[in-house]
């Protein structure tokens, strides 16, 4: 529906053009418009980029670095929004900035659980969907390139003050990814006391470790530290002395 009329009709296009010229609405994308408050003009209206991006696709869920920002645990602010959607993967430039569309993990899509561990927030009166803290953490550890790289991810995760560790383990188990079990287990053990991580959660993740060591967080041969017992090779700067492998 658009302005009380079925979408796609000629009368809708005519109405949109009229309200655009009148300054009553502002274009966000080809099919998304924002209402301009009576006390503002369209050129002075600042559109919340998260609210705008959330409306670009019906199944859109904000995540990765956008998730970090919305939960208040991002080390830096980005001018790109990441939206998880089953549609085409692409990066587009819009009036509010760039938006990158990322497909959900195949396991979630295959099981109909693309909305697993998501929550809602209010942005300028618009309800937006965003990955929960626990899913956001796992996602950025899995794909740090979508959150500014390993350094940005680790500095952001140092700001985490609350989460449910069991939900992290639940998500890793659902994804059935042994590499994720390694890096998430390492991170939870590193923050065990601060975040109240129980030994049971760590044991759940250890039970899913890969058979051999592997690289994570952008680590490269010759510039990595092996962390035991997690069988993961991490960038040297990411590893505290107390967690260096033997």
Residue frames as qw, qx, qy, qz and C-alpha x, y, z in Angstrom:
[[0.000, 0.888, 0.461, 0.000, 0.00, 0.00, 0.00],
 [0.407, 0.017, 0.003, 0.913, 1.14, 3.56, -0.70],
 [0.153, 0.009, 0.068, -0.986, -0.75, 6.62, 0.53],
 [0.548, 0.212, 0.545, -0.598, -3.81, 4.45, 1.00],
 [0.738, 0.492, -0.169, -0.429, -3.73, 3.04, -2.53],
 [0.957, 0.004, 0.245, 0.152, -2.51, -0.29, -3.94],
 [0.330, -0.624, 0.464, 0.536, 1.17, -0.11, -4.91],
 [0.438, 0.017, 0.730, 0.524, 2.10, 0.02, -8.57],
 [0.315, 0.755, 0.574, 0.046, -0.81, 2.05, -9.88],
 [0.368, 0.496, 0.170, 0.768, -0.43, 5.19, -11.97],
 [0.315, -0.850, -0.185, -0.380, -2.34, 7.18, -9.35],
 [0.765, -0.564, -0.039, 0.309, 0.27, 6.19, -6.75],
 [0.628, 0.110, 0.157, 0.754, 3.12, 7.43, -8.94],
 [0.056, 0.699, 0.250, 0.668, 1.25, 10.68, -9.49],
 [0.552, -0.809, -0.158, -0.129, 0.62, 11.13, -5.76],
 [0.784, -0.345, 0.023, 0.516, 4.27, 10.43, -4.91],
 [0.452, 0.351, 0.189, 0.798, 5.45, 12.98, -7.45],
 [0.196, -0.809, -0.236, -0.501, 3.03, 15.54, -6.04],
 [0.667, -0.741, -0.067, 0.041, 4.14, 15.02, -2.43],
 [0.747, -0.080, 0.080, 0.655, 7.81, 15.02, -3.45],
 [0.258, 0.540, 0.191, 0.778, 7.37, 18.39, -5.18],
 [0.391, -0.802, -0.185, -0.413, 5.41, 19.70, -2.21],
 [0.165, 0.528, -0.635, 0.539, 8.18, 18.64, 0.17],
 [0.763, -0.390, 0.133, -0.499, 5.90, 16.37, 2.19],
 [0.966, -0.150, 0.193, 0.088, 8.07, 13.30, 1.64],
 [0.016, 0.789, -0.579, -0.207, 11.71, 12.64, 0.95],
 [0.900, 0.285, -0.304, -0.125, 13.03, 9.85, -1.25],
 [0.620, -0.572, 0.537, 0.020, 15.17, 7.22, 0.49],
 [0.322, -0.157, 0.831, 0.426, 15.40, 4.79, -2.42],
 [0.180, -0.071, -0.647, -0.738, 13.38, 4.02, -5.54],
 [0.487, -0.428, -0.674, -0.355, 10.51, 2.53, -3.53],
 [0.507, -0.510, -0.545, 0.432, 11.06, 3.92, -0.02],
 [0.053, 0.659, 0.070, 0.747, 10.06, 7.39, 1.13],
 [0.353, -0.296, -0.613, 0.642, 10.19, 9.19, 4.47],
 [0.094, -0.869, -0.447, -0.191, 7.53, 11.60, 5.71],
 [0.332, 0.335, -0.204, 0.858, 8.88, 15.10, 6.34],
 [0.235, -0.557, -0.620, 0.500, 7.78, 16.58, 9.71],
 [0.130, 0.893, 0.398, 0.165, 5.71, 19.75, 9.44],
 [0.293, -0.920, 0.074, 0.251, 8.38, 21.85, 11.15],
 [0.481, -0.425, 0.551, 0.533, 11.12, 20.86, 8.67],
 [0.587, 0.632, -0.256, -0.437, 11.85, 21.14, 4.99],
 [0.987, 0.158, 0.009, 0.021, 12.90, 18.09, 2.99],
 [0.599, 0.602, -0.346, 0.399, 16.44, 19.40, 2.45],
 [0.140, -0.625, 0.526, -0.560, 16.94, 19.96, 6.20],
 [0.895, -0.270, 0.125, -0.332, 15.51, 16.62, 7.27],
 [0.073, 0.524, -0.847, 0.040, 18.13, 14.12, 8.42],
 [0.893, -0.051, -0.268, -0.358, 16.99, 10.55, 7.84],
 [0.607, -0.504, 0.604, -0.110, 18.13, 7.96, 10.38],
 [0.368, 0.475, -0.727, -0.331, 20.25, 5.63, 8.26],
 [0.101, -0.052, 0.979, -0.172, 19.32, 2.54, 10.26],
 [0.485, 0.428, 0.537, -0.541, 15.59, 3.24, 10.02],
 [0.514, 0.612, -0.261, -0.541, 15.89, 3.95, 6.31],
 [0.211, 0.392, -0.876, -0.186, 17.99, 0.85, 5.57],
 [0.310, 0.051, 0.889, -0.333, 15.61, -1.39, 7.52],
 [0.585, 0.513, 0.367, -0.509, 12.86, -0.60, 5.03],
 [0.235, 0.550, -0.591, -0.541, 14.82, -1.42, 1.89],
 [0.448, 0.061, -0.853, -0.260, 13.87, -5.11, 1.99],
 [0.713, -0.437, -0.165, -0.523, 10.92, -6.76, 3.78],
 [0.922, -0.255, -0.262, 0.124, 13.12, -9.41, 5.43],
 [0.398, 0.635, -0.351, 0.561, 15.93, -7.02, 6.32],
 [0.725, -0.649, -0.171, 0.157, 17.71, -7.39, 9.68],
 [0.139, 0.894, -0.352, 0.239, 20.46, -4.96, 10.68],
 [0.935, -0.314, 0.026, 0.164, 23.64, -6.71, 11.73],
 [0.751, 0.241, -0.086, 0.609, 27.44, -6.88, 11.76],
 [0.319, 0.054, -0.236, 0.917, 28.92, -3.42, 12.39],
 [0.344, -0.438, -0.220, -0.801, 25.45, -1.87, 12.33],
 [0.749, -0.460, -0.470, -0.073, 24.51, -4.33, 15.07],
 [0.594, -0.141, -0.366, 0.702, 27.52, -3.25, 17.11],
 [0.039, 0.249, -0.005, 0.968, 26.53, 0.40, 16.69],
 [0.528, -0.472, -0.347, -0.615, 22.90, -0.16, 17.61],
 [0.789, -0.442, -0.411, 0.117, 23.89, -2.06, 20.75],
 [0.215, -0.949, 0.172, -0.151, 26.32, 0.69, 21.71],
 [0.785, -0.441, 0.360, 0.246, 29.44, -1.48, 21.48],
 [0.728, 0.584, 0.099, 0.345, 31.05, -0.21, 18.30],
 [0.584, -0.398, 0.017, 0.707, 34.55, 1.21, 18.66],
 [0.088, -0.195, 0.312, 0.926, 34.10, 3.38, 15.56],
 [0.521, 0.559, 0.395, -0.511, 31.15, 4.75, 13.63],
 [0.396, 0.069, 0.722, 0.564, 30.69, 3.67, 10.02],
 [0.367, 0.381, -0.071, -0.846, 28.96, 5.44, 7.14],
 [0.446, 0.082, -0.777, -0.436, 27.89, 2.03, 5.78],
 [0.694, -0.153, 0.406, -0.574, 24.89, 0.07, 7.03],
 [0.136, 0.170, -0.958, -0.188, 24.84, -3.73, 6.83],
 [0.710, 0.034, 0.181, -0.679, 21.45, -5.34, 6.21],
 [0.235, -0.115, 0.963, 0.066, 21.02, -9.12, 6.33],
 [0.666, 0.377, 0.109, -0.634, 18.61, -10.23, 3.62],
 [0.731, 0.076, 0.668, 0.118, 17.96, -13.29, 1.49],
 [0.561, 0.810, 0.112, -0.128, 18.00, -11.13, -1.63],
 [0.738, 0.539, -0.112, 0.390, 20.91, -10.27, -3.89],
 [0.635, -0.528, -0.044, 0.562, 24.24, -9.49, -2.26],
 [0.422, 0.633, 0.178, 0.624, 25.30, -5.97, -3.22],
 [0.333, -0.465, -0.266, 0.776, 26.45, -2.58, -1.96],
 [0.200, 0.729, 0.465, 0.462, 24.42, 0.46, -2.97],
 [0.219, -0.058, -0.203, 0.953, 24.88, 4.17, -2.43],
 [0.112, -0.730, -0.647, -0.188, 21.75, 5.93, -1.21],
 [0.026, -0.827, -0.047, -0.559, 20.84, 9.37, 0.09],
 [0.632, -0.747, 0.126, -0.166, 21.69, 8.42, 3.68],
 [0.235, -0.654, 0.713, 0.086, 24.97, 6.68, 2.74],
 [0.415, 0.286, -0.822, -0.265, 26.01, 3.20, 1.69],
 [0.800, -0.174, 0.370, -0.440, 24.07, 0.02, 2.42],
 [0.210, 0.362, -0.892, -0.168, 25.56, -3.44, 2.06],
 [0.869, -0.082, 0.000, -0.488, 23.18, -6.38, 1.70],
 [0.015, 0.417, -0.902, 0.107, 24.50, -9.61, 3.21],
 [0.740, -0.129, -0.537, -0.384, 22.86, -13.02, 2.90],
 [0.681, -0.537, 0.356, -0.348, 22.13, -14.90, 6.16],
 [0.218, -0.400, 0.889, 0.046, 24.14, -18.03, 6.97],
 [0.483, 0.083, -0.719, -0.493, 23.07, -20.95, 4.77],
 [0.219, -0.157, -0.923, 0.273, 22.18, -23.05, 7.79],
 [0.186, 0.351, 0.475, -0.786, 19.69, -20.45, 9.01],
 [0.451, 0.296, -0.312, -0.782, 18.18, -20.00, 5.58],
 [0.406, 0.066, -0.873, -0.262, 17.86, -23.75, 5.04],
 [0.226, -0.291, -0.870, 0.329, 16.09, -24.26, 8.38],
 [0.160, -0.732, -0.467, -0.469, 13.85, -21.20, 8.10],
 [0.558, -0.682, -0.306, 0.361, 15.58, -19.51, 11.04],
 [0.441, 0.504, 0.045, 0.741, 16.92, -16.36, 9.40],
 [0.270, -0.768, -0.006, -0.581, 15.41, -14.36, 12.27],
 [0.816, -0.332, -0.401, 0.251, 17.15, -16.45, 14.95],
 [0.537, -0.450, -0.221, 0.678, 18.45, -14.31, 17.83],
 [0.155, 0.419, 0.228, 0.865, 17.05, -11.02, 16.56],
 [0.139, -0.578, -0.573, 0.563, 15.36, -8.22, 18.45],
 [0.198, 0.774, 0.399, 0.450, 13.65, -4.90, 17.70],
 [0.336, -0.349, -0.218, 0.847, 14.56, -1.30, 18.44],
 [0.205, 0.891, 0.395, -0.093, 12.96, 2.09, 17.87],
 [0.435, -0.120, 0.227, 0.863, 14.67, 4.55, 15.55],
 [0.138, 0.100, -0.127, -0.977, 12.84, 7.86, 15.12],
 [0.639, 0.174, 0.296, -0.688, 9.52, 6.12, 15.65],
 [0.752, 0.345, -0.462, -0.319, 10.38, 3.30, 13.24],
 [0.825, -0.351, 0.432, -0.103, 10.67, -0.24, 14.57],
 [0.493, 0.623, -0.592, -0.131, 13.79, -1.88, 13.16],
 [0.981, -0.190, 0.021, -0.005, 15.01, -5.46, 13.47],
 [0.164, 0.778, -0.586, 0.155, 18.60, -6.08, 14.54],
 [0.766, 0.042, -0.621, 0.158, 20.64, -9.12, 15.49],
 [0.670, -0.737, -0.076, -0.048, 20.82, -9.63, 19.25],
 [0.178, -0.848, 0.500, -0.008, 24.11, -8.94, 21.04],
 [0.709, -0.271, 0.647, 0.070, 25.01, -12.65, 21.13],
 [0.765, 0.479, 0.393, 0.177, 24.41, -13.20, 17.42],
 [0.265, 0.953, -0.135, 0.054, 26.14, -9.95, 16.52],
 [0.388, -0.717, 0.575, 0.070, 29.28, -11.05, 18.39],
 [0.749, -0.001, 0.641, 0.167, 29.39, -14.43, 16.67],
 [0.625, 0.721, 0.284, 0.095, 28.71, -12.89, 13.26],
 [0.159, 0.949, -0.271, 0.032, 31.50, -10.31, 13.48],
 [0.506, -0.540, 0.665, 0.105, 33.99, -12.89, 14.79],
 [0.757, 0.257, 0.587, 0.129, 33.01, -15.07, 11.84],
 [0.522, 0.604, 0.342, 0.496, 33.18, -12.33, 9.20],
 [0.367, -0.629, -0.141, 0.670, 35.26, -9.44, 10.57],
 [0.277, 0.070, 0.436, 0.854, 35.58, -7.95, 7.07],
 [0.138, -0.647, -0.581, -0.474, 31.94, -6.90, 7.35],
 [0.457, -0.841, -0.280, 0.081, 32.64, -5.01, 10.57],
 [0.028, 0.968, -0.238, 0.072, 35.78, -3.07, 9.73],
 [0.577, 0.482, -0.613, 0.246, 38.35, -5.82, 10.17],
 [0.726, -0.241, -0.589, 0.263, 39.78, -7.77, 13.10],
 [0.293, 0.048, -0.388, 0.873, 41.15, -4.76, 14.98],
 [0.365, -0.259, -0.064, -0.892, 37.81, -2.93, 14.89],
 [0.752, -0.291, -0.514, -0.291, 35.97, -6.09, 15.91],
 [0.661, -0.173, -0.576, 0.449, 38.21, -6.83, 18.89],
 [0.105, 0.093, -0.279, 0.950, 38.21, -3.23, 20.12],
 [0.521, -0.290, -0.232, -0.769, 34.42, -3.21, 19.82],
 [0.781, -0.276, -0.549, -0.108, 34.01, -6.50, 21.66],
 [0.410, 0.026, -0.554, 0.724, 36.15, -5.15, 24.49],
 [0.238, -0.194, 0.122, -0.944, 33.18, -2.82, 25.11],
 [0.632, -0.301, -0.613, -0.367, 30.72, -5.66, 25.68],
 [0.160, -0.339, 0.614, -0.695, 29.42, -5.56, 29.23],
 [0.637, 0.054, 0.575, -0.510, 26.48, -7.95, 29.05],
 [0.567, 0.229, -0.623, -0.489, 25.35, -11.04, 27.14],
 [0.879, -0.183, 0.319, -0.302, 24.00, -14.52, 27.69],
 [0.079, -0.539, 0.802, 0.243, 26.98, -16.83, 27.04],
 [0.531, 0.140, 0.832, -0.078, 24.68, -19.84, 26.60],
 [0.576, 0.722, 0.249, -0.293, 23.01, -18.08, 23.66],
 [0.166, 0.744, -0.571, -0.303, 26.41, -17.68, 22.01],
 [0.268, -0.224, 0.935, 0.063, 26.94, -21.43, 22.33],
 [0.582, 0.449, 0.617, -0.281, 23.39, -22.10, 21.09],
 [0.479, 0.799, -0.085, -0.355, 24.01, -20.04, 17.94],
 [0.040, 0.605, -0.765, -0.217, 27.39, -21.64, 17.24],
 [0.415, 0.009, 0.906, -0.077, 25.83, -25.08, 17.64],
 [0.590, 0.617, 0.398, -0.335, 22.98, -24.14, 15.31],
 [0.382, 0.797, -0.349, -0.311, 25.44, -22.95, 12.66],
 [0.962, -0.050, 0.241, 0.118, 27.43, -26.19, 13.13],
 [0.506, 0.782, -0.241, 0.272, 30.71, -24.42, 12.33],
 [0.851, -0.317, -0.187, 0.376, 33.78, -25.82, 14.10],
 [0.460, 0.323, -0.068, 0.824, 35.92, -22.82, 13.19],
 [0.279, -0.667, -0.078, -0.686, 33.40, -20.56, 14.90],
 [0.818, -0.526, -0.233, 0.000, 33.47, -22.75, 17.97],
 [0.738, 0.000, -0.176, 0.652, 37.21, -22.10, 18.18],
 [0.215, 0.373, -0.041, 0.902, 37.25, -18.34, 17.89],
 [0.485, -0.622, -0.175, -0.590, 34.10, -17.83, 19.97],
 [0.848, -0.414, -0.293, 0.155, 35.39, -20.17, 22.66],
 [0.586, 0.099, -0.187, 0.782, 38.68, -18.29, 22.78],
 [0.045, -0.497, -0.030, -0.866, 36.91, -14.95, 23.11],
 [0.670, -0.593, -0.238, -0.378, 34.49, -16.14, 25.79],
 [0.829, -0.283, -0.288, 0.388, 37.32, -17.68, 27.81],
 [0.398, 0.284, -0.108, 0.865, 39.25, -14.42, 27.49],
 [0.262, -0.402, 0.048, -0.876, 36.26, -12.56, 29.00],
 [0.520, -0.279, -0.807, -0.016, 35.10, -15.39, 31.27],
 [0.289, -0.348, -0.599, 0.661, 35.20, -13.56, 34.57],
 [0.086, 0.150, 0.008, -0.985, 33.87, -10.23, 33.28],
 [0.513, -0.006, -0.406, -0.757, 30.90, -11.78, 31.45],
 [0.640, -0.170, 0.562, -0.495, 30.11, -14.61, 33.81],
 [0.698, 0.323, -0.547, -0.332, 30.89, -17.38, 31.34],
 [0.814, -0.356, 0.398, -0.230, 30.44, -20.78, 32.94],
 [0.240, -0.413, 0.845, 0.240, 32.74, -23.74, 32.36],
 [0.595, 0.339, 0.721, -0.112, 29.74, -25.61, 30.93],
 [0.494, 0.824, 0.060, -0.270, 29.48, -23.13, 28.04],
 [0.061, 0.737, -0.631, -0.234, 33.18, -23.46, 27.27],
 [0.447, -0.133, 0.884, 0.034, 32.91, -27.26, 27.35],
 [0.637, 0.577, 0.463, -0.217, 30.04, -27.12, 24.86],
 [0.408, 0.856, -0.231, -0.216, 32.23, -25.17, 22.45],
 [0.186, -0.576, 0.787, 0.120, 35.29, -27.37, 23.02],
 [0.648, 0.129, 0.745, -0.088, 33.18, -30.36, 22.03],
 [0.632, 0.708, 0.307, -0.068, 32.80, -28.80, 18.58],
 [0.156, -0.775, 0.422, 0.444, 36.39, -27.84, 17.83],
 [0.739, 0.569, -0.309, -0.188, 37.93, -28.66, 14.45],
 [0.971, -0.132, 0.007, 0.199, 40.36, -31.57, 14.27],
 [0.677, 0.109, 0.017, 0.727, 43.25, -29.36, 13.17],
 [0.196, -0.585, -0.157, 0.772, 44.34, -25.79, 13.82],
 [0.365, 0.652, 0.495, 0.443, 43.08, -23.04, 11.53],
 [0.236, 0.037, -0.048, 0.970, 43.46, -19.30, 10.96],
 [0.076, -0.781, -0.620, -0.020, 40.86, -16.76, 12.09],
 [0.148, -0.915, -0.158, 0.339, 40.36, -12.99, 12.34],
 [0.461, 0.875, -0.147, 0.022, 42.57, -12.38, 9.33],
 [0.570, -0.621, 0.501, 0.196, 45.66, -14.10, 10.76],
 [0.711, 0.632, -0.296, -0.092, 48.34, -15.03, 8.24],
 [0.938, -0.061, -0.122, 0.318, 51.24, -17.51, 8.28],
 [0.567, 0.234, -0.194, 0.765, 54.25, -16.01, 10.03],
 [0.090, -0.317, 0.182, -0.926, 52.13, -13.44, 11.81],
 [0.716, -0.384, -0.306, -0.497, 49.90, -15.60, 13.98],
 [0.178, -0.375, 0.773, -0.480, 49.79, -17.08, 17.47],
 [0.543, -0.170, -0.791, -0.225, 48.41, -20.56, 18.11],
 [0.431, -0.368, 0.386, -0.728, 45.92, -20.51, 20.98],
 [0.459, -0.092, -0.884, -0.003, 45.42, -23.78, 22.81],
 [0.424, 0.036, 0.900, 0.094, 43.18, -25.56, 23.56],
 [0.507, 0.611, 0.287, -0.536, 41.08, -23.79, 20.94],
 [0.636, 0.128, 0.619, 0.443, 43.19, -24.86, 17.93],
 [0.327, 0.896, 0.287, 0.084, 42.98, -21.40, 16.43],
 [0.565, -0.016, 0.088, 0.820, 45.71, -19.19, 14.95],
 [0.001, 0.930, 0.356, -0.088, 45.04, -15.52, 15.63],
 [0.365, 0.776, -0.126, 0.498, 46.81, -12.25, 14.75],
 [0.558, 0.020, -0.517, 0.649, 49.62, -11.59, 17.20],
 [0.050, -0.241, 0.209, -0.947, 48.14, -8.30, 18.35],
 [0.637, -0.353, -0.317, -0.607, 44.82, -9.99, 19.14],
 [0.829, -0.235, -0.500, 0.084, 46.21, -12.38, 21.71],
 [0.392, -0.831, 0.278, -0.279, 46.98, -11.49, 25.32],
 [0.176, 0.552, -0.797, 0.173, 50.12, -12.99, 26.81],
 [0.474, -0.172, 0.742, -0.442, 48.11, -15.21, 29.16],
 [0.814, 0.333, 0.334, -0.340, 46.31, -16.79, 26.23],
 [0.363, 0.652, -0.597, -0.295, 49.23, -17.48, 23.93],
 [0.983, 0.039, -0.111, -0.143, 49.53, -21.06, 22.79],
 [0.576, -0.590, 0.544, 0.157, 52.38, -23.32, 23.75]]
